[in-house]
Amino acid sequence: MSLLQLLSLLALGGLAWYWLDGIKAREAGVAAARRACVREGLQLLDETVVGRGLRFARNDNGHAVLRRAYDFEYSMSGDDRFRGAVVLEGQNVVLIDLAAHRAAASER
């Protein structure tokens, strides 16, 4: 096996890992958003999250991980839409933001 073939195989393996890890992280983001909405008595709209950002970060143990940020939309009554956010480091949820509906409720 030549060096070029080996490097190509490693690159394909890296791309496959990145793709599968992204799918798992997205599923974890949807599950976290769903749990947060249920806990707050809100409705998760579209049952999906949208990728907002990706970067390297260090977790609590000092290991390098991918930090992924996702946006999602939720509703209090079905007639309104608010934007929420979930941030994951690897597969671990580090932040869920559902503050938009509280700000709108305090303005009323």
C-alpha positions as CSV (number, residue, x, y, z in Angstrom):
1,M,0.0,0.0,0.0
2,S,1.5,3.3,-1.0
3,L,1.6,6.4,1.2
4,L,-1.0,8.2,-0.9
5,Q,-3.4,5.3,-0.5
6,L,-2.8,5.2,3.2
7,L,-3.4,8.9,3.5
8,S,-6.5,8.7,1.4
9,L,-7.8,5.9,3.6
10,L,-7.1,7.8,6.8
11,A,-8.9,10.9,5.3
12,L,-11.9,8.9,4.4
13,G,-11.9,7.4,7.9
14,G,-11.7,10.8,9.4
15,L,-14.6,12.1,7.3
16,A,-16.7,9.1,8.2
17,W,-16.0,9.6,12.0
18,Y,-16.8,13.4,11.7
19,W,-20.1,12.6,9.9
20,L,-21.2,10.0,12.4
21,D,-20.2,12.1,15.4
22,G,-22.1,15.0,14.0
23,I,-25.3,12.8,13.7
24,K,-24.9,11.7,17.3
25,A,-24.4,15.2,18.5
26,R,-27.4,16.5,16.6
27,E,-29.6,13.7,18.1
28,A,-28.3,14.6,21.6
29,G,-29.1,18.3,20.8
30,V,-32.7,17.4,19.8
31,A,-33.2,15.2,22.9
32,A,-31.8,18.0,25.2
33,A,-34.1,20.6,23.5
34,R,-37.1,18.3,23.8
35,R,-36.4,17.6,27.5
36,A,-36.0,21.3,28.3
37,C,-39.2,22.2,26.5
38,V,-41.1,19.5,28.4
39,R,-39.7,20.6,31.7
40,E,-40.7,24.2,31.0
41,G,-44.2,23.3,29.6
42,L,-43.2,24.5,26.1
43,Q,-43.7,23.0,22.6
44,L,-40.6,22.2,20.6
45,L,-41.4,23.3,17.0
46,D,-40.4,21.2,14.0
47,E,-38.7,18.6,16.3
48,T,-35.3,19.6,15.0
49,V,-32.2,21.7,15.7
50,V,-30.1,23.7,13.2
51,G,-26.3,23.9,13.4
52,R,-25.1,27.4,14.3
53,G,-21.4,26.9,15.1
54,L,-18.5,24.4,15.4
55,R,-15.2,24.9,17.1
56,F,-12.6,23.1,19.2
57,A,-12.8,23.5,23.0
58,R,-11.5,21.9,26.1
59,N,-13.9,20.0,28.4
60,D,-13.7,19.9,32.2
61,N,-11.0,17.3,32.1
62,G,-8.8,19.3,29.7
63,H,-9.4,17.1,26.7
64,A,-9.9,18.7,23.3
65,V,-13.5,18.2,22.0
66,L,-15.7,19.7,19.4
67,R,-18.1,22.3,20.7
68,R,-21.3,22.4,18.6
69,A,-24.0,25.0,18.9
70,Y,-27.5,24.5,17.7
71,D,-30.6,26.7,17.4
72,F,-34.2,25.5,17.7
73,E,-37.6,27.1,17.8
74,Y,-40.2,26.6,20.5
75,S,-43.6,28.0,21.4
76,M,-45.6,28.7,24.5
77,S,-49.0,28.5,23.0
78,G,-48.5,27.4,19.4
79,D,-49.2,30.9,18.1
80,D,-45.8,32.3,18.9
81,R,-42.2,31.3,18.0
82,F,-39.1,31.8,20.1
83,R,-35.5,30.9,19.4
84,G,-33.7,28.7,21.8
85,A,-30.1,27.3,21.8
86,V,-28.3,24.2,22.9
87,V,-24.5,23.9,23.1
88,L,-22.7,20.5,23.3
89,E,-19.1,19.6,24.0
90,G,-18.7,16.2,22.4
91,Q,-21.9,14.5,23.3
92,N,-22.4,16.4,26.6
93,V,-24.9,19.2,26.9
94,V,-23.3,22.3,28.5
95,L,-25.9,24.9,27.9
96,I,-29.6,25.2,27.0
97,D,-31.1,28.6,26.5
98,L,-34.9,29.1,26.7
99,A,-34.9,32.7,28.0
100,A,-36.7,34.3,25.0
101,H,-40.2,33.4,26.2
102,R,-39.5,34.7,29.7
103,A,-38.4,38.1,28.3
104,A,-41.5,38.3,26.1
105,A,-43.8,37.4,29.1
106,S,-42.2,40.1,31.3
107,E,-42.9,42.7,28.5
108,R,-46.6,42.0,28.6
